[in-house]
Amino acid sequence: MTHFKSIKTLYLSTILCLAMYTLSAQQTIHIQAQAEDMTPLVRKALENATDKNLTLVFDKGIYKFLPDYATQRYSYITNHGNGLKNIIFLLEDFDSVTIEGNGAEFIFHGQVAPFQIKNCKKLTVKNLKMDWDTPFLFQGEVLAVNETEGWRDIKPFTEGFSWELKKERILFPNIDGFTFPELGSTLAFDAQHKRVAHGAWDMSSRPRWVEKRPNGVLRFHEHLKQYPAVGSILNSKGDHDHNRYAPAFQITSSKDVHLEDITIHHALGMGFLFERTENITISNSGIYVREGSDRVVSTIADATHFANCKGDILIEDSTFKHMLDDGTNVHGTYVVVDKVLDDHTVRVSLQHFEQMGFEFAASGDEIWFIQQPSPKRASENTVASVSVVNDKYSDISFKNKLPDNLAEGDILENKTWNPTFTMRGCTIKDHRARNIVLKTPLKTVIENNNFSSMMSSIFFRGETYFWFESGAVEDVLIQNNNFDHCAYSGMEHAILNITPRLGKTFDQTQTYDRNIRFINNTIKTFDNRIVWADRVDGLTISDNVIEQVSGSVPLYPNTHQFDFKNCDHVEIYNNTYTGETEKVLSSDESSAKNLKFKRNKGFAKYKK
């Protein structure tokens, strides 16, 4: 039986010990791992906490959490699926929360949301490990492929995985009655390096039928545009409507967050998700597959994700690997003008299906208006009130009159909720997608990190096309980093890729991002592309050491190392290159006007 220790008073301790927990004057709850399912005991302890300052202290041990007696609540979770969630740790409205894990290991089972934290101040979580007993994944080794007949032979992993072949369909994870309707998002991995296979493409898998073969082999009858290599590991995470249940940590409307020495081996969505939260530090933490495990995937989505946060964000001395999406994504949110209701009020709409219910603005927030066709932040106004119509639409009233000619299709961006961002001393590699996605206008520093990426390593894309994630950067320093084996996706990428994606009603030639410095970095690359930029005003590329290495087949050998379109004030100087490519620089007419290329060594000559 779990036992919660306390020293509030001898009398109180005696009474509350009989109820399996005790509370100290500082609201300290001491928890030991002595139950097969810790969910109801943790829930009861939290429900009985009465002070606004709470400390949870876990003894070192293995704690198992099942969904059966979890707190259920309909939850809006940005970039995930909204719905009724089974929540293990529900923490709301505390003035301070400290969770001391002491090296405890939390093992979750089934569809659960481990931590939902809302409207808390001074939040500290440290010294925890997290995993699932069974991952929500299907994976197997590719034994044979027949592109003509359209099949692949797979030997599925069985130990530690859960799936069933029924009526010629794969049902997984087949846990507590839940299965994905299809294999869905599927990707090939290199078995030796435990990373995405060289030249791999994302695919959505829905076999016509699955045939049982001898010796535990399954034949998947399905024509594919790109077939996985024999010997690779094929991993599936289900359909996009169901494969992001919840992050390990969802922290919303909170302040002064410090996460330290936390390791996440698996999660049914992102690792750390922050929404409208101020001042965040993640240090000495990790997201990666457990050592010795057969798994090739840790979290189903991003390692870290920040949506409309503010204050200072710092990620340092952490390692993120094996995720099925970005290492980090820092962004705001664009909402679209649906209709102008009066000269102070506008109805706006969220756009992406995984944004529904997101809180875009509140009273007192400053808002930028961006009016077609210009992508520039133009006039500003302050929110007086917000009336939520439903999870898609809200009516926002402003203190001052709306800008002239505000029209349907114009976009709004929240100026108040943007953070400074620093990442240093981190390693991000062996995962799908990008290492870092940056979309904040405030000071951003990326330094002293080690990067390896399937897609672009550093990616800038404010966009109003699909995700509607704002916005344009204005002050970015990327320095003293090591880039090794980047952009090995089948799709074309670059180490540094700047590519806004605005809707057709916006000017596709006007500059968007500005003031980006890429300096003193060390790059080892098998391919050509280093920097690929569109619509940047002010881009400095200097003092980088670039070495073209062998060992991997170049995927896009006919591209240029530096490629610019619709850019202004680009400077490339004091860089050193070792290699044989003759394709150095490509720029359109507008980019060439103010482009400077000087004092670079080892590059082939190029014609202006």
Buried (B, 14 or more C-beta within 10 A) or exposed (E): EBBBBBBBEEEBBEEBBEEBBBBBEBBBBBBBBBBEBBBBBBBBBBEEBEBEBBBBBBBEEEBBBBBEBBBEEEBBBBBBBBBEBBBBBBBBEBEBBBBBBEBBBBBBBBBBBBBBBBBBBBBBBBBBBBBBBBBBBBBBBBBEBEEEEBBBBBBBBEEEBBBEBEEEBBBBBBBEEBBBEBBBBBBBBBBEBBBBBBBBBBBEBEBEEBBEBEEEBBBBBBEBEEBBBEEBBBBBBBBEEBBBBBBBBBBBBBBBBBBBBBBBBBBBBBBBBBBBBBBBBBBBBBBBBBEEBBBBBBBBBBBBBBBBBBBBBBBBBBBBBBBBBBBBBBBBBBBBBBEBEEEBBBBBBBBBEBBBBBBBBBEEBEBBBBBBEEBEBEBEBBBBBBEEEEEBBBBBBBEEEBBEEBEEEBBBBBBBBBBBBBBBBBBBBBBBBBBBBBBBBBBBBBBBBBBBBBBBBBBBBBBBBEBBBBBBBBBBBBBBBBBBBBBBBBBBBBBBBBBBBBBEEBBBEBBBBBBBBBBBBBBBBBBBBBBBBBBBBBBBBBBBBBBBEEEEEBBBEEBBBBBBBBBBBBBBBBBEBEBEBEBBBBBBEBBBEEBEBEEBEEBEEBEE
